[in-house]
Amino acid sequence: MGIIKSCFSFTFGTVFGVYVAQNYNVPSIKKLTNSALLLGKLYEENYRKPKKDDVN
């Protein structure tokens, strides 16, 4: 009974995901990830404490 239940859940999730992707404006995960990484990098560069060697 467990394999039928897991296959049903996987199949239902796949069909639902395809339906949503075709009928709604779903954002690209790759673009969202890249923009989040860029913002994190900029935040880190601006707010990082200076190293003791860099202080004049």
Secondary structure, DSSP 8 states (H G I E B T S, - for coil): -HHHHHHHHHHHHHHHHHHHHHHS----HHHHHHHHHHHHHHHHHHH----TTT--
